[in-house]
Amino acid sequence: MGLDLSLYDKIFENRIRLQVMSILVANESYDFSSLKEILDVTDGNLASNLKTLEKEEYISVEKSFVDRKPNTRYRRTEKGKRAFENHLTALESLIKQQHK
């Protein structure tokens, strides 16, 4: 039987996007500063990867003010959660295939 990678998602080949989705699947939401700190990346790097996830509709963005300071929070969408879980399933099958 051949290896089925139809669930594999190239969006998650990028380490930062994979990590962002891991965080957002495990937590209801996360703000930009906390993501930046936990992932140890630059503003620009994080922003461009978040933009990619947003464009794919894998995350949603919520802008507000906290103590008069702008606050941007990110949440995973159902589409994003499904894509992430499918990607993990594809990786698991790849790993199992390698160990046969």
Buried (B, 14 or more C-beta within 10 A) or exposed (E): EEEEEEBBBEBBEBEBBBBBBBBBEEEEBBBBEBBBEEBEBEEEEBBBBBEBBBEBEBBBEEEEEEEEEEEBBBBBBEEBBEBBEBBBEBBEBEEEEEEE
